[in-house]
């Protein structure tokens, strides 16, 4: 099988290899496929619960019970250090970068994927 990768995916593979966590591009792609399969399995197993939570959240918004965006952003900012500490404990992995002080941070996308 021949696969053509986009430049940004080639860059991700190169960065994963540079991290030392993987020995070959095949290993990086294999791990990515394993993670995709686990995510798909989790979604299949939890579809009803996820849909119920979404419905509950939408109903709360309809009743005016939503959290203002600035409050939500502030709460997420407060929780970020704990998330990054956990990532550091587990190892940053290929989709994270390290700050000069050694702490993990998510890789900044090259472009906005939500446009």
N, C-alpha and C positions, 0 to 999 in steps of 0.2 A: 504494500500500500504506500502510495506517495501522498504526502500532505504538504501543502504550501501554507506557511505561517505568515501572518502579518508581521511587520517590523516590530510592533509593540510586544507581540507575543515572543518573538525571538529575543527581545531585550529582557523580558521577564525570565526566560529560560537561562539566559546568560547570567543574570543576577542571582538566580537560584544556584547555579553551578559555582559562582564566585563565593557564595556563602559557605561553601564547603559541605553543605548538607547532602548534596547529590553528586554522584560520580559521572553521570552521563545525561544527555538530553532525554533519552528513553526513561530514565529514572524519574526525572522531573515530570514528564508527561504521564507516566504511570501513576505517580502520586496524585496528580491533578485529577485523573480519571477516577481513582479510588475515592477522592474527596467528593467528586461529583456524584458518584454512585451512593455514597453515604448520605449526602444531602437529599438526593432524590428519594432514598428509602425513608429518611426521617420525614420528609414532606408527605409521602404516601401514608405513613403510619399516623401522622398527626394532622391530617387534612381537616377532619371534622373539628378538632379542638381549635385549630387556627381560624377556620371559618367562623366558629362560634365567638371567638375573641374579637374578630373583626366586626361581626354583627353587633356585639355588645358595645364596642367602641363607637360605631356609627350611631347606635341608639343614644348613647351618652351625648354625642355631639348634637344630635337632633334635639335633645332636651336642654342644650346650652351648658352642659357639664364639662366642656373641653378645657384643656389647660392652654393658656395663652402661649404663643410661640416663644416669646422671650423667656418665660418661666421654664419652659421645656428645655430650651437651649442652655440655660444656666444650670439646670439640673444635670444635663448630660456632661457639661464641662466639669462639674464637680465630681462626676463618677469616672471620668477619663483616667485620672491617675491610677485608680484601682484596676481598671481594665488593662492598662499598660503594664502595671506591676505583675499582673497575672500572665500576660504575654511574655514578659521577661523571665518569669519563673519557668514557663513552658519552653522558652526558646523562641526567638523572633520569627524564624522561618522565612521563606523566600518572598512573601508578600508584605513584609515589614522591612523597615530600614532602622538603623541605629543612629541616634543622635551622638554628637561628639562625647557626651558624658556617659554613653553606653546604654542609655535607655531606649526602648523600642518606640517606634512611631509608625503609623500606617504609611505605606508608600503613597506619595502624592501622584494622582493620575496625571498622565501627560495631556489629557483632554477631558472635558466634562462629558461623562458617559450618559448623562441624563438629558442632553440636548436633542 
